[in-house]
Amino acid sequence: MSVSEDLKILLLKEKMTITELAKLASEKSGKKYTVYGISQKLARNSMRYDELKFLAGVLGYNIKFEKQINE
């Protein structure tokens, strides 16, 4: 699964649009987030890890890495 797919799934789970996400992200960061900018990064699959981490946090999620246990 790609970063873009992961963020889209979170948006669906939260019943939130990219427009709403952009508005909340702008409010939380003080930096301008646009629908176009987020949409283009999702379409191109070019979102950086720090951007995903921030946007996931805006949606109320943390990113967690877990080591696999090989049996």
N, CA, C and O atoms as a Tripos MOL2 file, in Angstrom:
@<TRIPOS>MOLECULE
protein
  284   283    71     0     0
PROTEIN
NO_CHARGES

@<TRIPOS>ATOM
      1 N           0.8470   -1.1730    0.0000 N.3       1 MET1
      2 CA          0.0000    0.0000    0.0000 C.3       1 MET1
      3 C           0.8940    1.2390    0.0000 C.2       1 MET1
      4 O           1.9450    1.2590    0.6410 O.2       1 MET1
      5 N           0.4690    2.2540   -0.7160 N.am      2 SER2
      6 CA          1.2650    3.4780   -0.8080 C.3       2 SER2
      7 C           0.8410    4.4800    0.2640 C.2       2 SER2
      8 O          -0.2050    4.3380    0.8980 O.2       2 SER2
      9 N           1.6630    5.4720    0.4420 N.am      3 VAL3
     10 CA          1.3700    6.5490    1.3810 C.3       3 VAL3
     11 C           0.0480    7.2220    1.0020 C.2       3 VAL3
     12 O          -0.7750    7.5250    1.8670 O.2       3 VAL3
     13 N          -0.1420    7.4480   -0.2790 N.am      4 SER4
     14 CA         -1.3650    8.0870   -0.7550 C.3       4 SER4
     15 C          -2.5920    7.2640   -0.4090 C.2       4 SER4
     16 O          -3.6010    7.8010    0.0470 O.2       4 SER4
     17 N          -2.5030    5.9680   -0.6260 N.am      5 GLU5
     18 CA         -3.6270    5.0870   -0.2900 C.3       5 GLU5
     19 C          -3.9100    5.1090    1.2040 C.2       5 GLU5
     20 O          -5.0670    5.1290    1.6250 O.2       5 GLU5
     21 N          -2.8520    5.1040    2.0010 N.am      6 ASP6
     22 CA         -3.0230    5.1400    3.4560 C.3       6 ASP6
     23 C          -3.7590    6.4010    3.8960 C.2       6 ASP6
     24 O          -4.6760    6.3340    4.7150 O.2       6 ASP6
     25 N          -3.3590    7.5510    3.3540 N.am      7 LEU7
     26 CA         -4.0010    8.8050    3.7390 C.3       7 LEU7
     27 C          -5.4540    8.8390    3.2600 C.2       7 LEU7
     28 O          -6.3310    9.3280    3.9720 O.2       7 LEU7
     29 N          -5.7060    8.3280    2.0700 N.am      8 LYS8
     30 CA         -7.0800    8.2830    1.5560 C.3       8 LYS8
     31 C          -7.9610    7.4100    2.4420 C.2       8 LYS8
     32 O          -9.1220    7.7420    2.6810 O.2       8 LYS8
     33 N          -7.4200    6.3040    2.9270 N.am      9 ILE9
     34 CA         -8.1710    5.4180    3.8290 C.3       9 ILE9
     35 C          -8.4980    6.1460    5.1290 C.2       9 ILE9
     36 O          -9.6140    6.0450    5.6370 O.2       9 ILE9
     37 N          -7.5190    6.8820    5.6690 N.am     10 LEU10
     38 CA         -7.7700    7.6400    6.8970 C.3      10 LEU10
     39 C          -8.8550    8.6910    6.6820 C.2      10 LEU10
     40 O          -9.7070    8.8960    7.5460 O.2      10 LEU10
     41 N          -8.8220    9.3510    5.5380 N.am     11 LEU11
     42 CA         -9.8570   10.3340    5.2350 C.3      11 LEU11
     43 C         -11.2380    9.6800    5.1880 C.2      11 LEU11
     44 O         -12.2120   10.2290    5.7030 O.2      11 LEU11
     45 N         -11.3110    8.5060    4.5660 N.am     12 LEU12
     46 CA        -12.5880    7.7850    4.5060 C.3      12 LEU12
     47 C         -13.0570    7.3810    5.8980 C.2      12 LEU12
     48 O         -14.2330    7.5330    6.2300 O.2      12 LEU12
     49 N         -12.1410    6.8690    6.7090 N.am     13 LYS13
     50 CA        -12.5030    6.4490    8.0680 C.3      13 LYS13
     51 C         -13.0470    7.6100    8.8870 C.2      13 LYS13
     52 O         -13.9550    7.4330    9.7000 O.2      13 LYS13
     53 N         -12.4940    8.7890    8.6730 N.am     14 GLU14
     54 CA        -12.9090    9.9640    9.4290 C.3      14 GLU14
     55 C         -14.0380   10.7360    8.7490 C.2      14 GLU14
     56 O         -14.4900   11.7680    9.2450 O.2      14 GLU14
     57 N         -14.4850   10.2130    7.6010 N.am     15 LYS15
     58 CA        -15.5600   10.8640    6.8270 C.3      15 LYS15
     59 C         -15.2170   12.3360    6.5820 C.2      15 LYS15
     60 O         -16.0270   13.2350    6.8070 O.2      15 LYS15
     61 N         -13.9850   12.5430    6.1130 N.am     16 MET16
     62 CA        -13.4800   13.8890    5.9020 C.3      16 MET16
     63 C         -13.0270   14.0530    4.4570 C.2      16 MET16
     64 O         -12.5210   13.1110    3.8470 O.2      16 MET16
     65 N         -13.2100   15.2360    3.9220 N.am     17 THR17
     66 CA        -12.7640   15.5380    2.5650 C.3      17 THR17
     67 C         -11.3700   16.1490    2.6030 C.2      17 THR17
     68 O         -10.8810   16.5670    3.6530 O.2      17 THR17
     69 N         -10.7480   16.1900    1.4400 N.am     18 ILE18
     70 CA         -9.4360   16.8330    1.3350 C.3      18 ILE18
     71 C          -9.5760   18.3250    1.6440 C.2      18 ILE18
     72 O          -8.6610   18.9360    2.1970 O.2      18 ILE18
     73 N         -10.7050   18.9000    1.2920 N.am     19 THR19
     74 CA        -10.9570   20.3160    1.5960 C.3      19 THR19
     75 C         -10.9320   20.5540    3.0990 C.2      19 THR19
     76 O         -10.3110   21.5040    3.5750 O.2      19 THR19
     77 N         -11.6050   19.6930    3.8350 N.am     20 GLU20
     78 CA        -11.6260   19.8220    5.2950 C.3      20 GLU20
     79 C         -10.2420   19.5820    5.8850 C.2      20 GLU20
     80 O          -9.8310   20.2770    6.8140 O.2      20 GLU20
     81 N          -9.5260   18.6030    5.3480 N.am     21 LEU21
     82 CA         -8.1720   18.3120    5.8140 C.3      21 LEU21
     83 C          -7.2590   19.5100    5.5740 C.2      21 LEU21
     84 O          -6.4850   19.8840    6.4550 O.2      21 LEU21
     85 N          -7.3420   20.1100    4.3970 N.am     22 ALA22
     86 CA         -6.5020   21.2700    4.0790 C.3      22 ALA22
     87 C          -6.7870   22.4210    5.0380 C.2      22 ALA22
     88 O          -5.8650   23.0990    5.4920 O.2      22 ALA22
     89 N          -8.0470   22.6380    5.3410 N.am     23 LYS23
     90 CA         -8.4180   23.7220    6.2550 C.3      23 LYS23
     91 C          -7.8700   23.4620    7.6560 C.2      23 LYS23
     92 O          -7.2760   24.3520    8.2650 O.2      23 LYS23
     93 N          -8.0650   22.2450    8.1680 N.am     24 LEU24
     94 CA         -7.5580   21.9050    9.5050 C.3      24 LEU24
     95 C          -6.0350   21.9680    9.5610 C.2      24 LEU24
     96 O          -5.4650   22.4710   10.5300 O.2      24 LEU24
     97 N          -5.3780   21.4580    8.5220 N.am     25 ALA25
     98 CA         -3.9120   21.4690    8.4860 C.3      25 ALA25
     99 C          -3.3920   22.9060    8.4860 C.2      25 ALA25
    100 O          -2.4030   23.2100    9.1520 O.2      25 ALA25
    101 N          -4.0510   23.7820    7.7450 N.am     26 SER26
    102 CA         -3.6480   25.1940    7.7090 C.3      26 SER26
    103 C          -3.8180   25.8340    9.0760 C.2      26 SER26
    104 O          -2.9560   26.5900    9.5240 O.2      26 SER26
    105 N          -4.9310   25.5340    9.7390 N.am     27 GLU27
    106 CA         -5.1810   26.0960   11.0650 C.3      27 GLU27
    107 C          -4.1600   25.6130   12.0870 C.2      27 GLU27
    108 O          -3.6760   26.3940   12.9070 O.2      27 GLU27
    109 N          -3.8290   24.3060   12.0340 N.am     28 LYS28
    110 CA         -2.9030   23.7410   13.0240 C.3      28 LYS28
    111 C          -1.4680   24.1760   12.7970 C.2      28 LYS28
    112 O          -0.7120   24.3420   13.7550 O.2      28 LYS28
    113 N          -1.0820   24.3620   11.5410 N.am     29 SER29
    114 CA          0.3220   24.6500   11.2550 C.3      29 SER29
    115 C           0.6190   26.1360   11.0920 C.2      29 SER29
    116 O           1.7580   26.5690   11.2670 O.2      29 SER29
    117 N          -0.4090   26.9150   10.7550 N.am     30 GLY30
    118 CA         -0.1630   28.3120   10.4410 C.3      30 GLY30
    119 C           0.4140   28.4810    9.0500 C.2      30 GLY30
    120 O           0.7560   29.5920    8.6440 O.2      30 GLY30
    121 N           0.5200   27.3930    8.3270 N.am     31 LYS31
    122 CA          1.0570   27.3630    6.9750 C.3      31 LYS31
    123 C          -0.0990   27.0520    6.0270 C.2      31 LYS31
    124 O          -1.0400   26.3590    6.4150 O.2      31 LYS31
    125 N          -0.0460   27.5470    4.8050 N.am     32 LYS32
    126 CA         -1.1430   27.3620    3.8610 C.3      32 LYS32
    127 C          -1.1000   25.9690    3.2320 C.2      32 LYS32
    128 O          -0.1540   25.6270    2.5210 O.2      32 LYS32
    129 N          -2.1190   25.1830    3.4980 N.am     33 TYR33
    130 CA         -2.3180   23.8980    2.8300 C.3      33 TYR33
    131 C          -3.4980   24.0670    1.8950 C.2      33 TYR33
    132 O          -4.5470   24.5730    2.2950 O.2      33 TYR33
    133 N          -3.3300   23.6450    0.6450 N.am     34 THR34
    134 CA         -4.4090   23.7890   -0.3250 C.3      34 THR34
    135 C          -4.9210   22.4190   -0.7450 C.2      34 THR34
    136 O          -4.2100   21.4160   -0.6760 O.2      34 THR34
    137 N          -6.1600   22.4070   -1.1760 N.am     35 VAL35
    138 CA         -6.7540   21.1820   -1.6990 C.3      35 VAL35
    139 C          -5.9440   20.7070   -2.8970 C.2      35 VAL35
    140 O          -5.6460   19.5200   -3.0280 O.2      35 VAL35
    141 N          -5.5950   21.6400   -3.7620 N.am     36 TYR36
    142 CA         -4.8280   21.2970   -4.9570 C.3      36 TYR36
    143 C          -3.4850   20.6690   -4.5930 C.2      36 TYR36
    144 O          -3.1000   19.6520   -5.1690 O.2      36 TYR36
    145 N          -2.7760   21.2670   -3.6470 N.am     37 GLY37
    146 CA         -1.4650   20.7570   -3.2560 C.3      37 GLY37
    147 C          -1.5430   19.3490   -2.6850 C.2      37 GLY37
    148 O          -0.7460   18.4820   -3.0460 O.2      37 GLY37
    149 N          -2.5010   19.1230   -1.7950 N.am     38 ILE38
    150 CA         -2.6540   17.7890   -1.2030 C.3      38 ILE38
    151 C          -3.0930   16.7930   -2.2730 C.2      38 ILE38
    152 O          -2.5670   15.6820   -2.3420 O.2      38 ILE38
    153 N          -4.0500   17.1870   -3.1040 N.am     39 SER39
    154 CA         -4.5510   16.2990   -4.1630 C.3      39 SER39
    155 C          -3.4460   15.8910   -5.1300 C.2      39 SER39
    156 O          -3.3560   14.7290   -5.5280 O.2      39 SER39
    157 N          -2.6080   16.8550   -5.5050 N.am     40 GLN40
    158 CA         -1.5230   16.5520   -6.4410 C.3      40 GLN40
    159 C          -0.5090   15.5880   -5.8290 C.2      40 GLN40
    160 O          -0.0130   14.6920   -6.5120 O.2      40 GLN40
    161 N          -0.2040   15.7680   -4.5620 N.am     41 LYS41
    162 CA          0.7330   14.8580   -3.9050 C.3      41 LYS41
    163 C           0.1520   13.4550   -3.8030 C.2      41 LYS41
    164 O           0.8730   12.4670   -3.9380 O.2      41 LYS41
    165 N          -1.1560   13.3690   -3.5630 N.am     42 LEU42
    166 CA         -1.8080   12.0630   -3.5100 C.3      42 LEU42
    167 C          -1.8330   11.4250   -4.8970 C.2      42 LEU42
    168 O          -1.5620   10.2320   -5.0340 O.2      42 LEU42
    169 N          -2.1530   12.2020   -5.9150 N.am     43 ALA43
    170 CA         -2.2350   11.6770   -7.2800 C.3      43 ALA43
    171 C          -0.8700   11.2170   -7.7900 C.2      43 ALA43
    172 O          -0.7670   10.2060   -8.4840 O.2      43 ALA43
    173 N           0.1630   11.9580   -7.4430 N.am     44 ARG44
    174 CA          1.5200   11.6310   -7.9080 C.3      44 ARG44
    175 C           2.2520   10.6710   -6.9760 C.2      44 ARG44
    176 O           3.3460   10.1960   -7.2810 O.2      44 ARG44
    177 N           1.6230   10.3960   -5.8320 N.am     45 ASN45
    178 CA          2.2540    9.5690   -4.8070 C.3      45 ASN45
    179 C           3.6190   10.1620   -4.4300 C.2      45 ASN45
    180 O           4.6280    9.4580   -4.3750 O.2      45 ASN45
    181 N           3.6200   11.4730   -4.1720 N.am     46 SER46
    182 CA          4.8760   12.1660   -3.8920 C.3      46 SER46
    183 C           4.8970   12.8320   -2.5150 C.2      46 SER46
    184 O           5.6600   13.7700   -2.2870 O.2      46 SER46
    185 N           4.0730   12.3510   -1.6180 N.am     47 MET47
    186 CA          4.0210   12.9440   -0.2850 C.3      47 MET47
    187 C           5.2160   12.4430    0.5370 C.2      47 MET47
    188 O           5.5270   11.2520    0.5380 O.2      47 MET47
    189 N           5.8740   13.3690    1.2310 N.am     48 ARG48
    190 CA          7.0060   13.0050    2.0830 C.3      48 ARG48
    191 C           6.5020   12.4470    3.4120 C.2      48 ARG48
    192 O           5.3560   12.6640    3.8080 O.2      48 ARG48
    193 N           7.3860   11.7280    4.0820 N.am     49 TYR49
    194 CA          7.0330   11.1110    5.3570 C.3      49 TYR49
    195 C           6.5990   12.1540    6.3840 C.2      49 TYR49
    196 O           5.6060   11.9560    7.0840 O.2      49 TYR49
    197 N           7.3320   13.2620    6.4800 N.am     50 ASP50
    198 CA          6.9730   14.2780    7.4760 C.3      50 ASP50
    199 C           5.6090   14.8970    7.1880 C.2      50 ASP50
    200 O           4.8830   15.2540    8.1150 O.2      50 ASP50
    201 N           5.2590   15.0260    5.9160 N.am     51 GLU51
    202 CA          3.9330   15.5430    5.5540 C.3      51 GLU51
    203 C           2.8410   14.5530    5.9400 C.2      51 GLU51
    204 O           1.8120   14.9370    6.4970 O.2      51 GLU51
    205 N           3.0720   13.2860    5.6420 N.am     52 LEU52
    206 CA          2.1030   12.2490    6.0070 C.3      52 LEU52
    207 C           1.9250   12.2000    7.5160 C.2      52 LEU52
    208 O           0.8010   12.1110    8.0100 O.2      52 LEU52
    209 N           3.0360   12.2580    8.2510 N.am     53 LYS53
    210 CA          2.9770   12.2100    9.7060 C.3      53 LYS53
    211 C           2.1550   13.3740   10.2540 C.2      53 LYS53
    212 O           1.3340   13.1850   11.1520 O.2      53 LYS53
    213 N           2.3720   14.5780    9.7190 N.am     54 PHE54
    214 CA          1.6190   15.7430   10.1620 C.3      54 PHE54
    215 C           0.1380   15.6030    9.8270 C.2      54 PHE54
    216 O          -0.7140   15.8210   10.6870 O.2      54 PHE54
    217 N          -0.1750   15.2410    8.5810 N.am     55 LEU55
    218 CA         -1.5680   15.1310    8.1650 C.3      55 LEU55
    219 C          -2.2890   14.0070    8.9010 C.2      55 LEU55
    220 O          -3.4690   14.1390    9.2270 O.2      55 LEU55
    221 N          -1.5970   12.9090    9.1630 N.am     56 ALA56
    222 CA         -2.1990   11.8290    9.9560 C.3      56 ALA56
    223 C          -2.5080   12.3530   11.3590 C.2      56 ALA56
    224 O          -3.5540   12.0330   11.9240 O.2      56 ALA56
    225 N          -1.6080   13.1510   11.9200 N.am     57 GLY57
    226 CA         -1.8390   13.7500   13.2330 C.3      57 GLY57
    227 C          -3.0320   14.6850   13.2390 C.2      57 GLY57
    228 O          -3.7860   14.7330   14.2110 O.2      57 GLY57
    229 N          -3.2070   15.4260   12.1590 N.am     58 VAL58
    230 CA         -4.3690   16.3110   12.0300 C.3      58 VAL58
    231 C          -5.6560   15.4710   12.0880 C.2      58 VAL58
    232 O          -6.6670   15.9050   12.6400 O.2      58 VAL58
    233 N          -5.6010   14.2810   11.5170 N.am     59 LEU59
    234 CA         -6.7590   13.3840   11.5230 C.3      59 LEU59
    235 C          -6.8880   12.6090   12.8330 C.2      59 LEU59
    236 O          -7.8630   11.8850   13.0360 O.2      59 LEU59
    237 N          -5.8980   12.7630   13.7260 N.am     60 GLY60
    238 CA         -5.9510   12.0920   15.0220 C.3      60 GLY60
    239 C          -5.2510   10.7520   15.0690 C.2      60 GLY60
    240 O          -5.5390    9.9340   15.9420 O.2      60 GLY60
    241 N          -4.3290   10.5110   14.1350 N.am     61 TYR61
    242 CA         -3.6280    9.2320   14.0740 C.3      61 TYR61
    243 C          -2.1300    9.4280   14.2860 C.2      61 TYR61
    244 O          -1.5750   10.4750   13.9530 O.2      61 TYR61
    245 N          -1.4940    8.4200   14.8360 N.am     62 ASN62
    246 CA         -0.0370    8.3450   14.9450 C.3      62 ASN62
    247 C           0.4430    7.2660   13.9920 C.2      62 ASN62
    248 O          -0.2620    6.2910   13.7310 O.2      62 ASN62
    249 N           1.6390    7.4480   13.4790 N.am     63 ILE63
    250 CA          2.2530    6.4160   12.6410 C.3      63 ILE63
    251 C           3.1710    5.6120   13.5470 C.2      63 ILE63
    252 O           3.9860    6.1670   14.2840 O.2      63 ILE63
    253 N           3.0270    4.3190   13.4790 N.am     64 LYS64
    254 CA          3.7920    3.4510   14.3660 C.3      64 LYS64
    255 C           4.4300    2.3350   13.5500 C.2      64 LYS64
    256 O           3.7720    1.6970   12.7280 O.2      64 LYS64
    257 N           5.7100    2.1090   13.7840 N.am     65 PHE65
    258 CA          6.4110    0.9990   13.1510 C.3      65 PHE65
    259 C           6.5330   -0.1220   14.1640 C.2      65 PHE65
    260 O           6.9240    0.1110   15.3080 O.2      65 PHE65
    261 N           6.2070   -1.3210   13.7580 N.am     66 GLU66
    262 CA          6.3340   -2.4810   14.6200 C.3      66 GLU66
    263 C           7.2160   -3.5180   13.9500 C.2      66 GLU66
    264 O           7.0730   -3.7910   12.7580 O.2      66 GLU66
    265 N           8.1080   -4.0800   14.7030 N.am     67 LYS67
    266 CA          8.9600   -5.1370   14.1800 C.3      67 LYS67
    267 C           8.1410   -6.4080   14.0470 C.2      67 LYS67
    268 O           7.3890   -6.7840   14.9460 O.2      67 LYS67
    269 N           8.3040   -7.0540   12.9140 N.am     68 GLN68
    270 CA          7.6170   -8.3150   12.6890 C.3      68 GLN68
    271 C           8.2730   -9.4130   13.5000 C.2      68 GLN68
    272 O           9.4950   -9.4600   13.6360 O.2      68 GLN68
    273 N           7.4650  -10.2770   14.0240 N.am     69 ILE69
    274 CA          7.9900  -11.4390   14.7370 C.3      69 ILE69
    275 C           7.9580  -12.6130   13.7710 C.2      69 ILE69
    276 O           6.8940  -13.0740   13.3570 O.2      69 ILE69
    277 N           9.1240  -13.0760   13.4320 N.am     70 ASN70
    278 CA          9.2220  -14.2100   12.5060 C.3      70 ASN70
    279 C           9.1440  -15.5010   13.2860 C.2      70 ASN70
    280 O           9.9240  -15.7400   14.2090 O.2      70 ASN70
    281 N           8.2130  -16.3120   12.9110 N.am     71 GLU71
    282 CA          8.0410  -17.5810   13.6260 C.3      71 GLU71
    283 C           8.6370  -18.7230   12.8690 C.2      71 GLU71
    284 O           8.5810  -19.8640   13.3270 O.2      71 GLU71
@<TRIPOS>BOND
     1     1     2 1
     2     2     3 1
     3     3     4 2
     4     3     5 am
     5     5     6 1
     6     6     7 1
     7     7     8 2
     8     7     9 am
     9     9    10 1
    10    10    11 1
    11    11    12 2
    12    11    13 am
    13    13    14 1
    14    14    15 1
    15    15    16 2
    16    15    17 am
    17    17    18 1
    18    18    19 1
    19    19    20 2
    20    19    21 am
    21    21    22 1
    22    22    23 1
    23    23    24 2
    24    23    25 am
    25    25    26 1
    26    26    27 1
    27    27    28 2
    28    27    29 am
    29    29    30 1
    30    30    31 1
    31    31    32 2
    32    31    33 am
    33    33    34 1
    34    34    35 1
    35    35    36 2
    36    35    37 am
    37    37    38 1
    38    38    39 1
    39    39    40 2
    40    39    41 am
    41    41    42 1
    42    42    43 1
    43    43    44 2
    44    43    45 am
    45    45    46 1
    46    46    47 1
    47    47    48 2
    48    47    49 am
    49    49    50 1
    50    50    51 1
    51    51    52 2
    52    51    53 am
    53    53    54 1
    54    54    55 1
    55    55    56 2
    56    55    57 am
    57    57    58 1
    58    58    59 1
    59    59    60 2
    60    59    61 am
    61    61    62 1
    62    62    63 1
    63    63    64 2
    64    63    65 am
    65    65    66 1
    66    66    67 1
    67    67    68 2
    68    67    69 am
    69    69    70 1
    70    70    71 1
    71    71    72 2
    72    71    73 am
    73    73    74 1
    74    74    75 1
    75    75    76 2
    76    75    77 am
    77    77    78 1
    78    78    79 1
    79    79    80 2
    80    79    81 am
    81    81    82 1
    82    82    83 1
    83    83    84 2
    84    83    85 am
    85    85    86 1
    86    86    87 1
    87    87    88 2
    88    87    89 am
    89    89    90 1
    90    90    91 1
    91    91    92 2
    92    91    93 am
    93    93    94 1
    94    94    95 1
    95    95    96 2
    96    95    97 am
    97    97    98 1
    98    98    99 1
    99    99   100 2
   100    99   101 am
   101   101   102 1
   102   102   103 1
   103   103   104 2
   104   103   105 am
   105   105   106 1
   106   106   107 1
   107   107   108 2
   108   107   109 am
   109   109   110 1
   110   110   111 1
   111   111   112 2
   112   111   113 am
   113   113   114 1
   114   114   115 1
   115   115   116 2
   116   115   117 am
   117   117   118 1
   118   118   119 1
   119   119   120 2
   120   119   121 am
   121   121   122 1
   122   122   123 1
   123   123   124 2
   124   123   125 am
   125   125   126 1
   126   126   127 1
   127   127   128 2
   128   127   129 am
   129   129   130 1
   130   130   131 1
   131   131   132 2
   132   131   133 am
   133   133   134 1
   134   134   135 1
   135   135   136 2
   136   135   137 am
   137   137   138 1
   138   138   139 1
   139   139   140 2
   140   139   141 am
   141   141   142 1
   142   142   143 1
   143   143   144 2
   144   143   145 am
   145   145   146 1
   146   146   147 1
   147   147   148 2
   148   147   149 am
   149   149   150 1
   150   150   151 1
   151   151   152 2
   152   151   153 am
   153   153   154 1
   154   154   155 1
   155   155   156 2
   156   155   157 am
   157   157   158 1
   158   158   159 1
   159   159   160 2
   160   159   161 am
   161   161   162 1
   162   162   163 1
   163   163   164 2
   164   163   165 am
   165   165   166 1
   166   166   167 1
   167   167   168 2
   168   167   169 am
   169   169   170 1
   170   170   171 1
   171   171   172 2
   172   171   173 am
   173   173   174 1
   174   174   175 1
   175   175   176 2
   176   175   177 am
   177   177   178 1
   178   178   179 1
   179   179   180 2
   180   179   181 am
   181   181   182 1
   182   182   183 1
   183   183   184 2
   184   183   185 am
   185   185   186 1
   186   186   187 1
   187   187   188 2
   188   187   189 am
   189   189   190 1
   190   190   191 1
   191   191   192 2
   192   191   193 am
   193   193   194 1
   194   194   195 1
   195   195   196 2
   196   195   197 am
   197   197   198 1
   198   198   199 1
   199   199   200 2
   200   199   201 am
   201   201   202 1
   202   202   203 1
   203   203   204 2
   204   203   205 am
   205   205   206 1
   206   206   207 1
   207   207   208 2
   208   207   209 am
   209   209   210 1
   210   210   211 1
   211   211   212 2
   212   211   213 am
   213   213   214 1
   214   214   215 1
   215   215   216 2
   216   215   217 am
   217   217   218 1
   218   218   219 1
   219   219   220 2
   220   219   221 am
   221   221   222 1
   222   222   223 1
   223   223   224 2
   224   223   225 am
   225   225   226 1
   226   226   227 1
   227   227   228 2
   228   227   229 am
   229   229   230 1
   230   230   231 1
   231   231   232 2
   232   231   233 am
   233   233   234 1
   234   234   235 1
   235   235   236 2
   236   235   237 am
   237   237   238 1
   238   238   239 1
   239   239   240 2
   240   239   241 am
   241   241   242 1
   242   242   243 1
   243   243   244 2
   244   243   245 am
   245   245   246 1
   246   246   247 1
   247   247   248 2
   248   247   249 am
   249   249   250 1
   250   250   251 1
   251   251   252 2
   252   251   253 am
   253   253   254 1
   254   254   255 1
   255   255   256 2
   256   255   257 am
   257   257   258 1
   258   258   259 1
   259   259   260 2
   260   259   261 am
   261   261   262 1
   262   262   263 1
   263   263   264 2
   264   263   265 am
   265   265   266 1
   266   266   267 1
   267   267   268 2
   268   267   269 am
   269   269   270 1
   270   270   271 1
   271   271   272 2
   272   271   273 am
   273   273   274 1
   274   274   275 1
   275   275   276 2
   276   275   277 am
   277   277   278 1
   278   278   279 1
   279   279   280 2
   280   279   281 am
   281   281   282 1
   282   282   283 1
   283   283   284 2
@<TRIPOS>SUBSTRUCTURE
     1 MET1         2 RESIDUE 1 A MET
     2 SER2         6 RESIDUE 1 A SER
     3 VAL3        10 RESIDUE 1 A VAL
     4 SER4        14 RESIDUE 1 A SER
     5 GLU5        18 RESIDUE 1 A GLU
     6 ASP6        22 RESIDUE 1 A ASP
     7 LEU7        26 RESIDUE 1 A LEU
     8 LYS8        30 RESIDUE 1 A LYS
     9 ILE9        34 RESIDUE 1 A ILE
    10 LEU10       38 RESIDUE 1 A LEU
    11 LEU11       42 RESIDUE 1 A LEU
    12 LEU12       46 RESIDUE 1 A LEU
    13 LYS13       50 RESIDUE 1 A LYS
    14 GLU14       54 RESIDUE 1 A GLU
    15 LYS15       58 RESIDUE 1 A LYS
    16 MET16       62 RESIDUE 1 A MET
    17 THR17       66 RESIDUE 1 A THR
    18 ILE18       70 RESIDUE 1 A ILE
    19 THR19       74 RESIDUE 1 A THR
    20 GLU20       78 RESIDUE 1 A GLU
    21 LEU21       82 RESIDUE 1 A LEU
    22 ALA22       86 RESIDUE 1 A ALA
    23 LYS23       90 RESIDUE 1 A LYS
    24 LEU24       94 RESIDUE 1 A LEU
    25 ALA25       98 RESIDUE 1 A ALA
    26 SER26      102 RESIDUE 1 A SER
    27 GLU27      106 RESIDUE 1 A GLU
    28 LYS28      110 RESIDUE 1 A LYS
    29 SER29      114 RESIDUE 1 A SER
    30 GLY30      118 RESIDUE 1 A GLY
    31 LYS31      122 RESIDUE 1 A LYS
    32 LYS32      126 RESIDUE 1 A LYS
    33 TYR33      130 RESIDUE 1 A TYR
    34 THR34      134 RESIDUE 1 A THR
    35 VAL35      138 RESIDUE 1 A VAL
    36 TYR36      142 RESIDUE 1 A TYR
    37 GLY37      146 RESIDUE 1 A GLY
    38 ILE38      150 RESIDUE 1 A ILE
    39 SER39      154 RESIDUE 1 A SER
    40 GLN40      158 RESIDUE 1 A GLN
    41 LYS41      162 RESIDUE 1 A LYS
    42 LEU42      166 RESIDUE 1 A LEU
    43 ALA43      170 RESIDUE 1 A ALA
    44 ARG44      174 RESIDUE 1 A ARG
    45 ASN45      178 RESIDUE 1 A ASN
    46 SER46      182 RESIDUE 1 A SER
    47 MET47      186 RESIDUE 1 A MET
    48 ARG48      190 RESIDUE 1 A ARG
    49 TYR49      194 RESIDUE 1 A TYR
    50 ASP50      198 RESIDUE 1 A ASP
    51 GLU51      202 RESIDUE 1 A GLU
    52 LEU52      206 RESIDUE 1 A LEU
    53 LYS53      210 RESIDUE 1 A LYS
    54 PHE54      214 RESIDUE 1 A PHE
    55 LEU55      218 RESIDUE 1 A LEU
    56 ALA56      222 RESIDUE 1 A ALA
    57 GLY57      226 RESIDUE 1 A GLY
    58 VAL58      230 RESIDUE 1 A VAL
    59 LEU59      234 RESIDUE 1 A LEU
    60 GLY60      238 RESIDUE 1 A GLY
    61 TYR61      242 RESIDUE 1 A TYR
    62 ASN62      246 RESIDUE 1 A ASN
    63 ILE63      250 RESIDUE 1 A ILE
    64 LYS64      254 RESIDUE 1 A LYS
    65 PHE65      258 RESIDUE 1 A PHE
    66 GLU66      262 RESIDUE 1 A GLU
    67 LYS67      266 RESIDUE 1 A LYS
    68 GLN68      270 RESIDUE 1 A GLN
    69 ILE69      274 RESIDUE 1 A ILE
    70 ASN70      278 RESIDUE 1 A ASN
    71 GLU71      282 RESIDUE 1 A GLU
